[in-house]
Structure formats: structure tokens, C-alpha cells
Amino acid sequence: MRILEKSTFLAEHWAQHAFEALKITFTLASVLVHAHPTKPYILEMNALDFVVGAILSYYSIDNQFYPIAIYSWKFTAIEIN
């Protein structure tokens, strides 16, 4: 991708194809939903040396996970020590 002017881009064919694929994926992907009180909740967590993340979801009857909340936190220098 090359910048021709301040706000104009000339994208190579592969870059345009990748952008269109990402645009479709992001618009079709699950978004956060309201909690369903009768469904069991699933909490997925992951932590590394300096960051922690979690996703709260529920598993629907159509065999799909629906995210209710997403959380991430980058530790400060004091929290790392």
C-alpha cells in the first residue's frame, strides 16, 4: 500500500482483497450480547507476565459461544514486581 496524497491510498490487489475479507469477518462476527439468566456461564481467562484477559460467555442451544463481557488489563511496573 502506498500513500499518494494526504488521504488517498493505492492498494495492491492482495491488500484490497485482505481488507474486504476482514471487513466481512468483523461485520459477521459475534458481538457482545446480554446475559441469558437460564444459560450456564463460561469464564475463560489467560495471563502472561504483564497482562491478564478474560471473556465471560454463555453456550447457546445452537452450539455457539456468545460473549457477554471482555476484560483485559496490562500490569503496571509495580504490579509486575
N, C-alpha and C positions, 0 to 999 in steps of 0.2 A: 504494500500500500504506500503510495507516495502522496505527499501534500503538494498540491498545485497552487492553491491560494489559501487565504486565511481560513476559509470554511469549506473548501471543496476537496474531496478525496477521489483519487483514481484507484479503484480496487482491481486487483488481478482477478481473473475468473474464479480461481480456487478460494480466494478470500471472500468474494461475494457469495459463493456457494456455502462456505462455512458460516458466514453471518446469517444467511437465510435459514440454515439448519438450526442455529442457536435460537433465532427468533421464534421459530416454530416450537422448539423444545421448551423454551421458557414460557410461552403462552399456553401450552398444553399441560405443563407440569402442575403437580398438586400445589395448592396454596394453603395457607393456614385456615383451618375450619373451626367452628365452635365445638366445644366438648360435647360428647354424647353421653349423658349420665348413665345409660344402661350398658355401655360397652366397657370392656376392660381396657385399662390404660397400659401403655408400654413406655418405659423410660430408658432411652439409650444415652449412655454417657461415654466420653472419651477425654483423656487428659494426657498432656505431654509435659515436658519440663517447665514450660512457661505459659500454657494455655489450657483451658478446660472448655468443653462444649457439651450440650445436652439437647435432646429432642424428645418432647412428650407427644405421643401419638396414640391413636386407637386403631385397632384392626377391624375392618368392616366386613360385612357379610359377603361383599364382592371380592374378598381376598386382597384388599388393598390397604396399605397403611395411610392414614390421614394425619398429617402433623397438626397439632394443636398449638404448640409453643416451641420456639427455638431459643436457646440461650448460649452465649459464648462469653468468655472472659479471658483477657490477657493479664497475667500476673504482673504486678509492679516489681521493681528490683527488691524491695523489702519482702514481698510475699515469696519470691523465688528462694531467698535465703532462709 
